[in-house]
Amino acid sequence: MLEVFVDYISLGDQEIASDMLKDSRFSLISLGRAVTEATNPQLKGLILSNLLTAVEQHHQLSDLASQKDWYKPLLTPQQQVRK
């Protein structure tokens, strides 16, 4: 019998939030693509509703991660010029 041992890796809040942000970006891209390719109006509406919910959740997560200094969003164009 083959036994596989996996080292226990403890993830902190920052790593979990970073992974969630990555997954959230992937979901936004996938939903955006799906809504543009859907031909059935009911399906398109359902996907669009899910996309808008996903955008709101992504903003909430990125705001939280930014407040905790776990995530550094891009500077606004005005902030980039000042630097």
Rosetta constraint file for C-alpha pairs under 8 A:
AtomPair CA 11 CA 15 HARMONIC 5.96 0.50
AtomPair CA 11 CA 16 HARMONIC 6.53 0.50
AtomPair CA 12 CA 16 HARMONIC 6.30 0.50
AtomPair CA 13 CA 17 HARMONIC 6.04 0.50
AtomPair CA 14 CA 18 HARMONIC 6.10 0.50
AtomPair CA 14 CA 65 HARMONIC 7.67 0.50
AtomPair CA 14 CA 70 HARMONIC 5.87 0.50
AtomPair CA 15 CA 19 HARMONIC 6.15 0.50
AtomPair CA 16 CA 20 HARMONIC 6.13 0.50
AtomPair CA 17 CA 21 HARMONIC 6.13 0.50
AtomPair CA 17 CA 61 HARMONIC 7.57 0.50
AtomPair CA 17 CA 65 HARMONIC 6.73 0.50
AtomPair CA 17 CA 70 HARMONIC 7.99 0.50
AtomPair CA 18 CA 22 HARMONIC 6.28 0.50
AtomPair CA 18 CA 70 HARMONIC 7.76 0.50
AtomPair CA 18 CA 71 HARMONIC 7.61 0.50
AtomPair CA 19 CA 23 HARMONIC 6.24 0.50
AtomPair CA 20 CA 24 HARMONIC 5.95 0.50
AtomPair CA 21 CA 25 HARMONIC 6.17 0.50
AtomPair CA 21 CA 58 HARMONIC 7.05 0.50
AtomPair CA 21 CA 61 HARMONIC 7.13 0.50
AtomPair CA 21 CA 62 HARMONIC 7.01 0.50
AtomPair CA 22 CA 26 HARMONIC 6.43 0.50
AtomPair CA 23 CA 27 HARMONIC 6.23 0.50
AtomPair CA 24 CA 28 HARMONIC 6.20 0.50
AtomPair CA 24 CA 54 HARMONIC 7.40 0.50
AtomPair CA 24 CA 58 HARMONIC 6.18 0.50
AtomPair CA 25 CA 29 HARMONIC 6.25 0.50
AtomPair CA 25 CA 58 HARMONIC 7.75 0.50
AtomPair CA 26 CA 30 HARMONIC 6.14 0.50
AtomPair CA 27 CA 31 HARMONIC 5.95 0.50
AtomPair CA 27 CA 54 HARMONIC 7.58 0.50
AtomPair CA 28 CA 32 HARMONIC 5.94 0.50
AtomPair CA 28 CA 51 HARMONIC 6.50 0.50
AtomPair CA 28 CA 54 HARMONIC 6.61 0.50
AtomPair CA 28 CA 55 HARMONIC 6.95 0.50
AtomPair CA 29 CA 33 HARMONIC 6.19 0.50
AtomPair CA 30 CA 34 HARMONIC 6.10 0.50
AtomPair CA 31 CA 35 HARMONIC 6.06 0.50
AtomPair CA 31 CA 47 HARMONIC 6.58 0.50
AtomPair CA 31 CA 48 HARMONIC 7.62 0.50
AtomPair CA 31 CA 50 HARMONIC 7.62 0.50
AtomPair CA 31 CA 51 HARMONIC 5.74 0.50
AtomPair CA 32 CA 36 HARMONIC 6.46 0.50
AtomPair CA 32 CA 48 HARMONIC 7.93 0.50
AtomPair CA 32 CA 51 HARMONIC 6.86 0.50
AtomPair CA 33 CA 37 HARMONIC 6.35 0.50
AtomPair CA 34 CA 38 HARMONIC 5.97 0.50
AtomPair CA 34 CA 44 HARMONIC 7.99 0.50
AtomPair CA 34 CA 47 HARMONIC 7.16 0.50
AtomPair CA 35 CA 44 HARMONIC 5.38 0.50
AtomPair CA 35 CA 47 HARMONIC 5.74 0.50
AtomPair CA 35 CA 48 HARMONIC 6.04 0.50
AtomPair CA 36 CA 44 HARMONIC 7.86 0.50
AtomPair CA 38 CA 43 HARMONIC 6.68 0.50
AtomPair CA 38 CA 44 HARMONIC 5.41 0.50
AtomPair CA 39 CA 43 HARMONIC 7.66 0.50
AtomPair CA 39 CA 44 HARMONIC 6.91 0.50
AtomPair CA 40 CA 44 HARMONIC 6.05 0.50
AtomPair CA 41 CA 45 HARMONIC 6.09 0.50
AtomPair CA 42 CA 46 HARMONIC 6.25 0.50
AtomPair CA 43 CA 47 HARMONIC 6.16 0.50
AtomPair CA 44 CA 48 HARMONIC 6.01 0.50
AtomPair CA 45 CA 49 HARMONIC 6.11 0.50
AtomPair CA 46 CA 50 HARMONIC 6.34 0.50
AtomPair CA 47 CA 51 HARMONIC 6.07 0.50
AtomPair CA 48 CA 52 HARMONIC 6.20 0.50
AtomPair CA 49 CA 53 HARMONIC 6.33 0.50
AtomPair CA 50 CA 54 HARMONIC 6.07 0.50
AtomPair CA 51 CA 55 HARMONIC 6.14 0.50
AtomPair CA 52 CA 56 HARMONIC 6.36 0.50
AtomPair CA 53 CA 57 HARMONIC 6.24 0.50
AtomPair CA 54 CA 58 HARMONIC 5.99 0.50
AtomPair CA 55 CA 59 HARMONIC 6.23 0.50
AtomPair CA 56 CA 60 HARMONIC 6.32 0.50
AtomPair CA 57 CA 61 HARMONIC 6.17 0.50
AtomPair CA 58 CA 62 HARMONIC 5.98 0.50
AtomPair CA 59 CA 63 HARMONIC 5.91 0.50
AtomPair CA 60 CA 64 HARMONIC 6.21 0.50
AtomPair CA 61 CA 65 HARMONIC 6.14 0.50
AtomPair CA 62 CA 66 HARMONIC 5.91 0.50
AtomPair CA 62 CA 71 HARMONIC 7.08 0.50
AtomPair CA 63 CA 67 HARMONIC 6.09 0.50
AtomPair CA 64 CA 68 HARMONIC 6.29 0.50
AtomPair CA 65 CA 69 HARMONIC 6.19 0.50
AtomPair CA 65 CA 70 HARMONIC 5.04 0.50
AtomPair CA 65 CA 71 HARMONIC 5.24 0.50
AtomPair CA 66 CA 70 HARMONIC 5.75 0.50
AtomPair CA 66 CA 71 HARMONIC 4.71 0.50
AtomPair CA 66 CA 72 HARMONIC 6.12 0.50
AtomPair CA 66 CA 73 HARMONIC 7.24 0.50
AtomPair CA 75 CA 79 HARMONIC 5.68 0.50
AtomPair CA 75 CA 80 HARMONIC 5.92 0.50
AtomPair CA 76 CA 80 HARMONIC 6.23 0.50
AtomPair CA 77 CA 81 HARMONIC 6.28 0.50
AtomPair CA 78 CA 82 HARMONIC 6.41 0.50
AtomPair CA 79 CA 83 HARMONIC 6.43 0.50
